[in-house]
Amino acid sequence: MIQMPERDELVLATVRKIMPYGAFCTLDEYQGREAFIHISEVAPRWIKNIHEFLHEGQKLVAKVHNLIPEKNQIDLSLKRVTESEKKLKIEDSRRERRAEKLFEVSLKIAKSTKNEQLEARAVLTEKYGSLIDAIEALSEKGEQALEGIKIEKGLGKALLEVAAKNIKKTKAEVNGIISLTSYSADGVGAIQKIVSSAKTRQKAKMDILYLGAPKYQVRVIADDFKTAEKALDETAEAMLESAKKLKADAEFSKIEN
């Protein structure tokens, strides 16, 4: 039985047929299950001609905004997907495809059987959450990453070799702009306190760059986009809260790449 996505889930879709009132799509991650995008969900403004936004064969990142399982009805939205969400979904998809290819290479090297393949995939995803997270762990921790996992010896060795050779940690960078204005007697001191309040609990590198009054750039670099986005959100929240306490005006916006 083909699975159904969940409400508010981000999915990869391919436009199959366009009608004046919307578009029928297939869901790439759900074995081609059909979904529909109404014209009102394509863009945040009124659309006269849907063909200005969509064409057959087009790949999309969409959000499931309505779901009726008993009718096999899946309604998608494009306008409810932010640029950050789109970027994260595309990056996750790219990483997952790469993981599948590296896993296949390992299977060929080890000449693994179907059962060995299924067992390895199951235990790796159970421990690490996804195949790509497992392969990245193998690259980072080596044999330690396989402790407590029952994988055929030859396949385990092949996975370690392939992961070490092919996985190179890349960094993700996200940026935002915060505008700070204080009308207090010690306005400069207040602004300095707000800037110094920038903090995050995520494992990320953060820089605050002065762009000229009243704007500052918040730059965050982490191992992946999800961590970087969380770190940027936490940093902005901390600075806005500090500005509120010091009765300063503050506005924050993300820079969409």
NUBA-582298 format. One record per residue (C-alpha): residue number from 1; y, x, z. Coordinates in nm, 3 decimals. Each point is the difference from the previous one (the first is absolute). Example, Ala and Ser with C-alpha at 12.3 -4.5 7.8 and 13.67 -1.06 7.14 Angstrom:
<pt><num>1</num><yy>-0.450</yy><xx>1.230</xx><zz>0.780</zz></pt>
<pt><num>2</num><yy>0.344</yy><xx>0.137</xx><zz>-0.066</zz></pt>
END
This chain:
<pt><num>1</num><yy>0.000</yy><xx>0.000</xx><zz>0.000</zz></pt>
<pt><num>2</num><yy>0.343</yy><xx>0.133</xx><zz>-0.099</zz></pt>
<pt><num>3</num><yy>0.229</yy><xx>0.042</xx><zz>0.298</zz></pt>
<pt><num>4</num><yy>0.338</yy><xx>-0.167</xx><zz>0.033</zz></pt>
<pt><num>5</num><yy>0.317</yy><xx>0.188</xx><zz>0.095</zz></pt>
<pt><num>6</num><yy>0.188</yy><xx>-0.099</xx><zz>0.314</zz></pt>
<pt><num>7</num><yy>0.335</yy><xx>-0.176</xx><zz>0.026</zz></pt>
<pt><num>8</num><yy>0.293</yy><xx>0.249</xx><zz>-0.017</zz></pt>
<pt><num>9</num><yy>-0.233</yy><xx>0.273</xx><zz>-0.130</zz></pt>
<pt><num>10</num><yy>0.137</yy><xx>0.234</xx><zz>-0.266</zz></pt>
<pt><num>11</num><yy>-0.222</yy><xx>0.002</xx><zz>-0.309</zz></pt>
<pt><num>12</num><yy>-0.017</yy><xx>0.168</xx><zz>-0.338</zz></pt>
<pt><num>13</num><yy>0.005</yy><xx>-0.255</xx><zz>-0.282</zz></pt>
<pt><num>14</num><yy>-0.014</yy><xx>0.006</xx><zz>-0.380</zz></pt>
<pt><num>15</num><yy>0.187</yy><xx>-0.263</xx><zz>-0.200</zz></pt>
<pt><num>16</num><yy>-0.253</yy><xx>-0.188</xx><zz>-0.218</zz></pt>
<pt><num>17</num><yy>0.189</yy><xx>-0.298</xx><zz>-0.142</zz></pt>
<pt><num>18</num><yy>0.367</yy><xx>-0.099</xx><zz>0.015</zz></pt>
<pt><num>19</num><yy>0.115</yy><xx>-0.362</xx><zz>0.000</zz></pt>
<pt><num>20</num><yy>0.357</yy><xx>-0.138</xx><zz>0.011</zz></pt>
<pt><num>21</num><yy>-0.050</yy><xx>-0.093</xx><zz>0.367</zz></pt>
<pt><num>22</num><yy>-0.182</yy><xx>0.312</xx><zz>0.121</zz></pt>
<pt><num>23</num><yy>-0.272</yy><xx>0.256</xx><zz>-0.067</zz></pt>
<pt><num>24</num><yy>-0.375</yy><xx>0.015</xx><zz>0.055</zz></pt>
<pt><num>25</num><yy>-0.123</yy><xx>0.334</xx><zz>0.131</zz></pt>
<pt><num>26</num><yy>-0.322</yy><xx>0.174</xx><zz>0.093</zz></pt>
<pt><num>27</num><yy>-0.032</yy><xx>0.186</xx><zz>0.329</zz></pt>
<pt><num>28</num><yy>-0.106</yy><xx>0.359</xx><zz>-0.065</zz></pt>
<pt><num>29</num><yy>-0.147</yy><xx>0.052</xx><zz>0.348</zz></pt>
<pt><num>30</num><yy>-0.189</yy><xx>-0.330</xx><zz>0.009</zz></pt>
<pt><num>31</num><yy>-0.221</yy><xx>0.025</xx><zz>-0.310</zz></pt>
<pt><num>32</num><yy>0.246</yy><xx>-0.175</xx><zz>-0.225</zz></pt>
<pt><num>33</num><yy>0.042</yy><xx>-0.314</xx><zz>0.212</zz></pt>
<pt><num>34</num><yy>0.275</yy><xx>-0.218</xx><zz>-0.146</zz></pt>
<pt><num>35</num><yy>0.340</yy><xx>-0.054</xx><zz>0.165</zz></pt>
<pt><num>36</num><yy>0.327</yy><xx>-0.162</xx><zz>-0.105</zz></pt>
<pt><num>37</num><yy>0.367</yy><xx>0.099</xx><zz>0.025</zz></pt>
<pt><num>38</num><yy>0.240</yy><xx>-0.293</xx><zz>-0.031</zz></pt>
<pt><num>39</num><yy>0.324</yy><xx>0.078</xx><zz>-0.182</zz></pt>
<pt><num>40</num><yy>0.194</yy><xx>-0.066</xx><zz>0.323</zz></pt>
<pt><num>41</num><yy>-0.186</yy><xx>0.291</xx><zz>0.164</zz></pt>
<pt><num>42</num><yy>0.068</yy><xx>0.257</xx><zz>-0.273</zz></pt>
<pt><num>43</num><yy>0.356</yy><xx>0.099</xx><zz>0.095</zz></pt>
<pt><num>44</num><yy>0.256</yy><xx>-0.084</xx><zz>0.271</zz></pt>
<pt><num>45</num><yy>0.227</yy><xx>-0.167</xx><zz>-0.255</zz></pt>
<pt><num>46</num><yy>-0.041</yy><xx>-0.283</xx><zz>-0.250</zz></pt>
<pt><num>47</num><yy>-0.195</yy><xx>0.100</xx><zz>-0.311</zz></pt>
<pt><num>48</num><yy>0.061</yy><xx>-0.150</xx><zz>-0.341</zz></pt>
<pt><num>49</num><yy>-0.268</yy><xx>0.193</xx><zz>-0.188</zz></pt>
<pt><num>50</num><yy>-0.303</yy><xx>0.130</xx><zz>0.192</zz></pt>
<pt><num>51</num><yy>-0.077</yy><xx>0.243</xx><zz>-0.284</zz></pt>
<pt><num>52</num><yy>0.304</yy><xx>0.203</xx><zz>0.105</zz></pt>
<pt><num>53</num><yy>-0.196</yy><xx>0.098</xx><zz>0.314</zz></pt>
<pt><num>54</num><yy>-0.368</yy><xx>-0.018</xx><zz>-0.090</zz></pt>
<pt><num>55</num><yy>-0.228</yy><xx>0.086</xx><zz>-0.290</zz></pt>
<pt><num>56</num><yy>-0.374</yy><xx>-0.031</xx><zz>-0.051</zz></pt>
<pt><num>57</num><yy>-0.195</yy><xx>0.300</xx><zz>0.126</zz></pt>
<pt><num>58</num><yy>0.276</yy><xx>0.098</xx><zz>0.243</zz></pt>
<pt><num>59</num><yy>-0.111</yy><xx>0.147</xx><zz>0.335</zz></pt>
<pt><num>60</num><yy>0.171</yy><xx>-0.143</xx><zz>0.306</zz></pt>
<pt><num>61</num><yy>0.019</yy><xx>0.039</xx><zz>0.376</zz></pt>
<pt><num>62</num><yy>0.016</yy><xx>-0.354</xx><zz>0.139</zz></pt>
<pt><num>63</num><yy>-0.022</yy><xx>-0.175</xx><zz>0.335</zz></pt>
<pt><num>64</num><yy>-0.238</yy><xx>-0.289</xx><zz>0.075</zz></pt>
<pt><num>65</num><yy>0.237</yy><xx>-0.271</xx><zz>0.125</zz></pt>
<pt><num>66</num><yy>-0.231</yy><xx>-0.303</xx><zz>-0.024</zz></pt>
<pt><num>67</num><yy>-0.377</yy><xx>-0.025</xx><zz>0.030</zz></pt>
<pt><num>68</num><yy>-0.236</yy><xx>-0.299</xx><zz>-0.022</zz></pt>
<pt><num>69</num><yy>-0.357</yy><xx>0.143</xx><zz>0.014</zz></pt>
<pt><num>70</num><yy>-0.177</yy><xx>-0.335</xx><zz>-0.049</zz></pt>
<pt><num>71</num><yy>0.181</yy><xx>-0.040</xx><zz>-0.334</zz></pt>
<pt><num>72</num><yy>-0.021</yy><xx>0.369</xx><zz>-0.093</zz></pt>
<pt><num>73</num><yy>0.378</yy><xx>-0.010</xx><zz>-0.025</zz></pt>
<pt><num>74</num><yy>0.194</yy><xx>0.323</xx><zz>0.042</zz></pt>
<pt><num>75</num><yy>0.377</yy><xx>-0.007</xx><zz>-0.048</zz></pt>
<pt><num>76</num><yy>0.187</yy><xx>0.327</xx><zz>-0.033</zz></pt>
<pt><num>77</num><yy>0.362</yy><xx>0.103</xx><zz>0.038</zz></pt>
<pt><num>78</num><yy>0.191</yy><xx>0.292</xx><zz>-0.145</zz></pt>
<pt><num>79</num><yy>0.339</yy><xx>-0.074</xx><zz>0.153</zz></pt>
<pt><num>80</num><yy>-0.144</yy><xx>0.028</xx><zz>0.354</zz></pt>
<pt><num>81</num><yy>-0.113</yy><xx>0.359</xx><zz>-0.057</zz></pt>
<pt><num>82</num><yy>0.249</yy><xx>0.264</xx><zz>0.114</zz></pt>
<pt><num>83</num><yy>0.039</yy><xx>0.331</xx><zz>-0.180</zz></pt>
<pt><num>84</num><yy>-0.144</yy><xx>0.177</xx><zz>0.304</zz></pt>
<pt><num>85</num><yy>-0.309</yy><xx>-0.224</xx><zz>0.001</zz></pt>
<pt><num>86</num><yy>-0.046</yy><xx>0.052</xx><zz>-0.373</zz></pt>
<pt><num>87</num><yy>0.021</yy><xx>0.376</xx><zz>0.039</zz></pt>
<pt><num>88</num><yy>-0.250</yy><xx>0.000</xx><zz>0.288</zz></pt>
<pt><num>89</num><yy>-0.248</yy><xx>-0.217</xx><zz>-0.188</zz></pt>
<pt><num>90</num><yy>0.014</yy><xx>0.216</xx><zz>-0.312</zz></pt>
<pt><num>91</num><yy>-0.044</yy><xx>0.315</xx><zz>0.207</zz></pt>
<pt><num>92</num><yy>-0.295</yy><xx>-0.149</xx><zz>0.192</zz></pt>
<pt><num>93</num><yy>-0.162</yy><xx>-0.107</xx><zz>-0.326</zz></pt>
<pt><num>94</num><yy>0.044</yy><xx>0.344</xx><zz>-0.151</zz></pt>
<pt><num>95</num><yy>-0.156</yy><xx>0.165</xx><zz>0.305</zz></pt>
<pt><num>96</num><yy>-0.294</yy><xx>-0.240</xx><zz>0.000</zz></pt>
<pt><num>97</num><yy>-0.074</yy><xx>0.064</xx><zz>-0.370</zz></pt>
<pt><num>98</num><yy>0.008</yy><xx>0.374</xx><zz>0.063</zz></pt>
<pt><num>99</num><yy>-0.237</yy><xx>-0.038</xx><zz>0.295</zz></pt>
<pt><num>100</num><yy>-0.249</yy><xx>-0.190</xx><zz>-0.217</zz></pt>
<pt><num>101</num><yy>0.005</yy><xx>0.274</xx><zz>-0.263</zz></pt>
<pt><num>102</num><yy>-0.051</yy><xx>0.275</xx><zz>0.259</zz></pt>
<pt><num>103</num><yy>-0.282</yy><xx>-0.198</xx><zz>0.159</zz></pt>
<pt><num>104</num><yy>-0.169</yy><xx>-0.037</xx><zz>-0.339</zz></pt>
<pt><num>105</num><yy>0.031</yy><xx>0.375</xx><zz>-0.061</zz></pt>
<pt><num>106</num><yy>-0.163</yy><xx>0.068</xx><zz>0.337</zz></pt>
<pt><num>107</num><yy>-0.286</yy><xx>-0.239</xx><zz>-0.081</zz></pt>
<pt><num>108</num><yy>-0.070</yy><xx>0.183</xx><zz>-0.327</zz></pt>
<pt><num>109</num><yy>0.008</yy><xx>0.341</xx><zz>0.166</zz></pt>
<pt><num>110</num><yy>-0.243</yy><xx>-0.113</xx><zz>0.272</zz></pt>
<pt><num>111</num><yy>-0.211</yy><xx>-0.206</xx><zz>-0.247</zz></pt>
<pt><num>112</num><yy>0.009</yy><xx>-0.279</xx><zz>0.259</zz></pt>
<pt><num>113</num><yy>-0.210</yy><xx>-0.314</xx><zz>-0.020</zz></pt>
<pt><num>114</num><yy>0.149</yy><xx>-0.349</xx><zz>0.001</zz></pt>
<pt><num>115</num><yy>-0.099</yy><xx>-0.051</xx><zz>0.364</zz></pt>
<pt><num>116</num><yy>0.155</yy><xx>0.331</xx><zz>0.105</zz></pt>
<pt><num>117</num><yy>0.320</yy><xx>-0.097</xx><zz>-0.179</zz></pt>
<pt><num>118</num><yy>0.021</yy><xx>-0.342</xx><zz>0.167</zz></pt>
<pt><num>119</num><yy>-0.080</yy><xx>0.140</xx><zz>0.346</zz></pt>
<pt><num>120</num><yy>0.260</yy><xx>0.278</xx><zz>-0.032</zz></pt>
<pt><num>121</num><yy>0.272</yy><xx>-0.239</xx><zz>-0.119</zz></pt>
<pt><num>122</num><yy>-0.078</yy><xx>-0.243</xx><zz>0.283</zz></pt>
<pt><num>123</num><yy>0.010</yy><xx>0.254</xx><zz>0.284</zz></pt>
<pt><num>124</num><yy>0.308</yy><xx>0.179</xx><zz>-0.132</zz></pt>
<pt><num>125</num><yy>0.205</yy><xx>-0.318</xx><zz>-0.039</zz></pt>
<pt><num>126</num><yy>-0.121</yy><xx>-0.129</xx><zz>0.336</zz></pt>
<pt><num>127</num><yy>0.124</yy><xx>0.310</xx><zz>0.179</zz></pt>
<pt><num>128</num><yy>0.319</yy><xx>0.071</xx><zz>-0.197</zz></pt>
<pt><num>129</num><yy>0.102</yy><xx>-0.342</xx><zz>-0.132</zz></pt>
<pt><num>130</num><yy>0.001</yy><xx>0.093</xx><zz>-0.369</zz></pt>
<pt><num>131</num><yy>-0.164</yy><xx>0.247</xx><zz>-0.235</zz></pt>
<pt><num>132</num><yy>0.322</yy><xx>0.192</xx><zz>-0.065</zz></pt>
<pt><num>133</num><yy>0.070</yy><xx>0.037</xx><zz>0.373</zz></pt>
<pt><num>134</num><yy>-0.354</yy><xx>0.132</xx><zz>0.044</zz></pt>
<pt><num>135</num><yy>0.034</yy><xx>0.255</xx><zz>-0.281</zz></pt>
<pt><num>136</num><yy>0.339</yy><xx>0.115</xx><zz>0.132</zz></pt>
<pt><num>137</num><yy>-0.158</yy><xx>0.042</xx><zz>0.344</zz></pt>
<pt><num>138</num><yy>-0.277</yy><xx>0.212</xx><zz>-0.155</zz></pt>
<pt><num>139</num><yy>0.264</yy><xx>0.218</xx><zz>-0.165</zz></pt>
<pt><num>140</num><yy>0.199</yy><xx>0.040</xx><zz>0.321</zz></pt>
<pt><num>141</num><yy>-0.276</yy><xx>0.031</xx><zz>0.261</zz></pt>
<pt><num>142</num><yy>-0.296</yy><xx>0.133</xx><zz>-0.199</zz></pt>
<pt><num>143</num><yy>-0.346</yy><xx>-0.045</xx><zz>0.153</zz></pt>
<pt><num>144</num><yy>0.157</yy><xx>-0.142</xx><zz>0.317</zz></pt>
<pt><num>145</num><yy>0.086</yy><xx>-0.314</xx><zz>-0.197</zz></pt>
<pt><num>146</num><yy>-0.372</yy><xx>-0.067</xx><zz>-0.057</zz></pt>
<pt><num>147</num><yy>-0.098</yy><xx>0.021</xx><zz>0.368</zz></pt>
<pt><num>148</num><yy>-0.183</yy><xx>-0.313</xx><zz>0.108</zz></pt>
<pt><num>149</num><yy>-0.041</yy><xx>-0.118</xx><zz>-0.360</zz></pt>
<pt><num>150</num><yy>-0.341</yy><xx>-0.028</xx><zz>-0.162</zz></pt>
<pt><num>151</num><yy>0.038</yy><xx>0.119</xx><zz>-0.360</zz></pt>
<pt><num>152</num><yy>-0.263</yy><xx>0.169</xx><zz>-0.212</zz></pt>
<pt><num>153</num><yy>0.049</yy><xx>0.375</xx><zz>0.044</zz></pt>
<pt><num>154</num><yy>0.055</yy><xx>0.084</xx><zz>-0.366</zz></pt>
<pt><num>155</num><yy>0.252</yy><xx>-0.278</xx><zz>-0.048</zz></pt>
<pt><num>156</num><yy>0.184</yy><xx>0.098</xx><zz>0.317</zz></pt>
<pt><num>157</num><yy>0.032</yy><xx>0.357</xx><zz>-0.128</zz></pt>
<pt><num>158</num><yy>0.119</yy><xx>-0.119</xx><zz>-0.342</zz></pt>
<pt><num>159</num><yy>0.261</yy><xx>-0.230</xx><zz>0.155</zz></pt>
<pt><num>160</num><yy>0.137</yy><xx>0.286</xx><zz>0.211</zz></pt>
<pt><num>161</num><yy>0.024</yy><xx>0.230</xx><zz>-0.302</zz></pt>
<pt><num>162</num><yy>0.164</yy><xx>-0.259</xx><zz>-0.225</zz></pt>
<pt><num>163</num><yy>0.245</yy><xx>-0.107</xx><zz>0.271</zz></pt>
<pt><num>164</num><yy>0.102</yy><xx>0.357</xx><zz>0.082</zz></pt>
<pt><num>165</num><yy>0.053</yy><xx>0.083</xx><zz>-0.367</zz></pt>
<pt><num>166</num><yy>0.185</yy><xx>-0.312</xx><zz>-0.113</zz></pt>
<pt><num>167</num><yy>0.194</yy><xx>-0.146</xx><zz>0.293</zz></pt>
<pt><num>168</num><yy>0.341</yy><xx>0.155</xx><zz>0.045</zz></pt>
<pt><num>169</num><yy>0.220</yy><xx>-0.174</xx><zz>0.252</zz></pt>
<pt><num>170</num><yy>0.317</yy><xx>-0.132</xx><zz>-0.159</zz></pt>
<pt><num>171</num><yy>0.305</yy><xx>-0.117</xx><zz>0.188</zz></pt>
<pt><num>172</num><yy>0.177</yy><xx>-0.333</xx><zz>-0.031</zz></pt>
<pt><num>173</num><yy>0.377</yy><xx>-0.026</xx><zz>0.034</zz></pt>
<pt><num>174</num><yy>0.207</yy><xx>-0.311</xx><zz>0.070</zz></pt>
<pt><num>175</num><yy>0.374</yy><xx>-0.030</xx><zz>0.053</zz></pt>
<pt><num>176</num><yy>0.256</yy><xx>-0.240</xx><zz>0.138</zz></pt>
<pt><num>177</num><yy>0.376</yy><xx>-0.022</xx><zz>0.045</zz></pt>
<pt><num>178</num><yy>0.163</yy><xx>-0.098</xx><zz>0.327</zz></pt>
<pt><num>179</num><yy>0.372</yy><xx>-0.071</xx><zz>0.027</zz></pt>
<pt><num>180</num><yy>0.151</yy><xx>0.056</xx><zz>0.345</zz></pt>
<pt><num>181</num><yy>0.349</yy><xx>-0.095</xx><zz>0.115</zz></pt>
<pt><num>182</num><yy>0.132</yy><xx>0.014</xx><zz>0.357</zz></pt>
<pt><num>183</num><yy>0.343</yy><xx>-0.124</xx><zz>0.112</zz></pt>
<pt><num>184</num><yy>-0.032</yy><xx>0.130</xx><zz>0.357</zz></pt>
<pt><num>185</num><yy>0.231</yy><xx>0.265</xx><zz>0.145</zz></pt>
<pt><num>186</num><yy>-0.279</yy><xx>0.256</xx><zz>-0.037</zz></pt>
<pt><num>187</num><yy>-0.120</yy><xx>-0.118</xx><zz>-0.339</zz></pt>
<pt><num>188</num><yy>-0.128</yy><xx>0.343</xx><zz>-0.108</zz></pt>
<pt><num>189</num><yy>-0.202</yy><xx>0.034</xx><zz>0.318</zz></pt>
<pt><num>190</num><yy>-0.147</yy><xx>-0.348</xx><zz>-0.047</zz></pt>
<pt><num>191</num><yy>-0.108</yy><xx>0.080</xx><zz>-0.356</zz></pt>
<pt><num>192</num><yy>-0.160</yy><xx>0.325</xx><zz>0.116</zz></pt>
<pt><num>193</num><yy>-0.196</yy><xx>-0.188</xx><zz>0.266</zz></pt>
<pt><num>194</num><yy>-0.124</yy><xx>-0.252</xx><zz>-0.257</zz></pt>
<pt><num>195</num><yy>-0.111</yy><xx>0.276</xx><zz>-0.238</zz></pt>
<pt><num>196</num><yy>-0.176</yy><xx>0.188</xx><zz>0.281</zz></pt>
<pt><num>197</num><yy>-0.184</yy><xx>-0.322</xx><zz>0.097</zz></pt>
<pt><num>198</num><yy>-0.201</yy><xx>0.015</xx><zz>-0.325</zz></pt>
<pt><num>199</num><yy>-0.369</yy><xx>0.018</xx><zz>0.090</zz></pt>
<pt><num>200</num><yy>-0.345</yy><xx>-0.109</xx><zz>-0.109</zz></pt>
<pt><num>201</num><yy>-0.352</yy><xx>-0.005</xx><zz>0.147</zz></pt>
<pt><num>202</num><yy>-0.155</yy><xx>0.080</xx><zz>-0.338</zz></pt>
<pt><num>203</num><yy>-0.116</yy><xx>0.344</xx><zz>-0.107</zz></pt>
<pt><num>204</num><yy>0.288</yy><xx>0.069</xx><zz>-0.232</zz></pt>
<pt><num>205</num><yy>0.287</yy><xx>0.239</xx><zz>-0.061</zz></pt>
<pt><num>206</num><yy>0.342</yy><xx>-0.162</xx><zz>0.023</zz></pt>
<pt><num>207</num><yy>0.346</yy><xx>0.122</xx><zz>-0.103</zz></pt>
<pt><num>208</num><yy>0.341</yy><xx>-0.166</xx><zz>0.033</zz></pt>
<pt><num>209</num><yy>0.240</yy><xx>0.117</xx><zz>-0.270</zz></pt>
<pt><num>210</num><yy>0.377</yy><xx>-0.061</xx><zz>0.014</zz></pt>
<pt><num>211</num><yy>0.124</yy><xx>-0.147</xx><zz>-0.330</zz></pt>
<pt><num>212</num><yy>0.361</yy><xx>-0.051</xx><zz>0.100</zz></pt>
<pt><num>213</num><yy>0.144</yy><xx>-0.265</xx><zz>0.230</zz></pt>
<pt><num>214</num><yy>-0.141</yy><xx>-0.246</xx><zz>0.076</zz></pt>
<pt><num>215</num><yy>-0.334</yy><xx>0.068</xx><zz>-0.172</zz></pt>
<pt><num>216</num><yy>-0.305</yy><xx>0.200</xx><zz>0.106</zz></pt>
<pt><num>217</num><yy>-0.325</yy><xx>0.049</xx><zz>-0.189</zz></pt>
<pt><num>218</num><yy>-0.325</yy><xx>-0.036</xx><zz>0.197</zz></pt>
<pt><num>219</num><yy>-0.278</yy><xx>0.201</xx><zz>-0.165</zz></pt>
<pt><num>220</num><yy>-0.361</yy><xx>-0.024</xx><zz>0.116</zz></pt>
<pt><num>221</num><yy>-0.295</yy><xx>0.206</xx><zz>-0.126</zz></pt>
<pt><num>222</num><yy>-0.361</yy><xx>-0.078</xx><zz>0.099</zz></pt>
<pt><num>223</num><yy>-0.355</yy><xx>0.041</xx><zz>-0.129</zz></pt>
<pt><num>224</num><yy>0.001</yy><xx>-0.344</xx><zz>-0.164</zz></pt>
<pt><num>225</num><yy>0.243</yy><xx>-0.277</xx><zz>-0.094</zz></pt>
<pt><num>226</num><yy>-0.124</yy><xx>-0.242</xx><zz>0.263</zz></pt>
<pt><num>227</num><yy>0.072</yy><xx>0.244</xx><zz>0.283</zz></pt>
<pt><num>228</num><yy>0.332</yy><xx>0.099</xx><zz>-0.155</zz></pt>
<pt><num>229</num><yy>0.107</yy><xx>-0.365</xx><zz>-0.032</zz></pt>
<pt><num>230</num><yy>-0.090</yy><xx>-0.074</xx><zz>0.363</zz></pt>
<pt><num>231</num><yy>0.187</yy><xx>0.309</xx><zz>0.115</zz></pt>
<pt><num>232</num><yy>0.309</yy><xx>-0.100</xx><zz>-0.198</zz></pt>
<pt><num>233</num><yy>-0.011</yy><xx>-0.353</xx><zz>0.143</zz></pt>
<pt><num>234</num><yy>-0.032</yy><xx>0.131</xx><zz>0.358</zz></pt>
<pt><num>235</num><yy>0.283</yy><xx>0.248</xx><zz>-0.053</zz></pt>
<pt><num>236</num><yy>0.231</yy><xx>-0.268</xx><zz>-0.138</zz></pt>
<pt><num>237</num><yy>-0.090</yy><xx>-0.238</xx><zz>0.284</zz></pt>
<pt><num>238</num><yy>0.078</yy><xx>0.267</xx><zz>0.262</zz></pt>
<pt><num>239</num><yy>0.339</yy><xx>0.081</xx><zz>-0.156</zz></pt>
<pt><num>240</num><yy>0.099</yy><xx>-0.365</xx><zz>-0.043</zz></pt>
<pt><num>241</num><yy>-0.092</yy><xx>-0.072</xx><zz>0.361</zz></pt>
<pt><num>242</num><yy>0.205</yy><xx>0.298</xx><zz>0.117</zz></pt>
<pt><num>243</num><yy>0.296</yy><xx>-0.117</xx><zz>-0.210</zz></pt>
<pt><num>244</num><yy>-0.023</yy><xx>-0.346</xx><zz>0.154</zz></pt>
<pt><num>245</num><yy>0.011</yy><xx>0.142</xx><zz>0.353</zz></pt>
<pt><num>246</num><yy>0.301</yy><xx>0.216</xx><zz>-0.088</zz></pt>
<pt><num>247</num><yy>0.172</yy><xx>-0.295</xx><zz>-0.172</zz></pt>
<pt><num>248</num><yy>0.016</yy><xx>0.177</xx><zz>-0.334</zz></pt>
<pt><num>249</num><yy>-0.040</yy><xx>-0.158</xx><zz>-0.342</zz></pt>
<pt><num>250</num><yy>-0.321</yy><xx>0.107</xx><zz>-0.175</zz></pt>
<pt><num>251</num><yy>-0.173</yy><xx>-0.098</xx><zz>-0.324</zz></pt>
<pt><num>252</num><yy>-0.325</yy><xx>0.144</xx><zz>-0.133</zz></pt>
<pt><num>253</num><yy>-0.159</yy><xx>-0.025</xx><zz>-0.345</zz></pt>
<pt><num>254</num><yy>-0.298</yy><xx>0.173</xx><zz>-0.159</zz></pt>
<pt><num>255</num><yy>0.037</yy><xx>0.204</xx><zz>-0.315</zz></pt>
<pt><num>256</num><yy>-0.250</yy><xx>-0.133</xx><zz>-0.253</zz></pt>
<pt><num>257</num><yy>-0.134</yy><xx>0.276</xx><zz>-0.224</zz></pt>
END
